Amino acid sequence: MAHDNPTDQQFHASLILGFTDTNALRAFFGSGGIATLSNKLPEFVSAVHAYEVSEALTYVKDGKVLPHYQT
């Protein structure tokens, strides 16, 4: 996220879900609980983007910018 974007174009929250394997992912998204939650999302969000991430890089930790990213 670019912090110099206009306020109305910045993310205000994000949620990252991690799963141990494909079966765990499928079980989660196939559950009745997620269907109930999905029906409530339009009250709170304007968009949902889902994509697979193979690696996450940490640039800020405990509120401090790191000199180099961590994996």
C-alpha positions in Angstrom: 0.0 0.0 0.0 1.2 3.4 -0.9 0.8 5.7 2.1 0.8 8.8 0.0 -2.4 7.8 -1.8 -5.4 10.1 -1.1 -7.2 9.0 2.1 -10.2 7.7 0.2 -8.0 5.4 -1.8 -6.1 3.8 1.0 -6.8 0.4 2.5 -8.3 0.7 6.0 -7.8 -3.0 6.9 -6.6 -6.2 5.6 -7.1 -9.8 6.6 -4.6 -12.6 5.8 -5.6 -16.2 6.1 -3.1 -19.0 6.2 -3.7 -22.7 5.8 -1.5 -25.7 6.4 -2.5 -27.3 3.1 -5.1 -27.3 0.3 -7.4 -29.6 2.3 -7.5 -27.2 5.2 -8.2 -24.3 2.8 -11.1 -26.2 1.1 -12.6 -27.3 4.5 -12.6 -23.7 5.6 -14.2 -22.2 2.5 -16.6 -25.1 2.2 -17.9 -24.6 5.7 -21.3 -23.2 6.7 -19.7 -20.6 8.9 -17.9 -19.0 6.0 -21.1 -18.9 4.0 -22.8 -17.0 6.9 -19.8 -14.6 7.2 -19.8 -14.0 3.4 -23.4 -12.9 3.5 -22.6 -10.2 6.1 -19.5 -8.8 4.3 -21.3 -6.2 2.1 -22.3 -4.3 5.3 -18.6 -3.7 6.1 -16.5 -3.9 2.9 -16.5 -2.4 -0.5 -14.2 -5.0 -2.1 -12.7 -8.4 -1.5 -9.5 -9.6 -3.3 -8.3 -13.2 -2.9 -5.1 -14.5 -4.2 -2.5 -17.2 -3.4 0.7 -16.0 -1.8 3.7 -18.2 -1.7 5.9 -15.9 0.4 5.3 -12.9 2.5 8.0 -10.3 3.2 8.0 -8.3 6.4 9.1 -4.7 6.2 7.8 -3.4 9.5 7.9 -5.3 12.8 6.6 -4.1 16.2 5.9 -0.7 14.7 9.5 -0.2 13.4 10.7 -0.2 9.8 13.3 -2.9 9.4 16.6 -2.1 7.7 16.1 -5.1 5.4 12.9 -7.2 4.8 12.5 -10.5 6.6 11.0 -13.6 5.1 
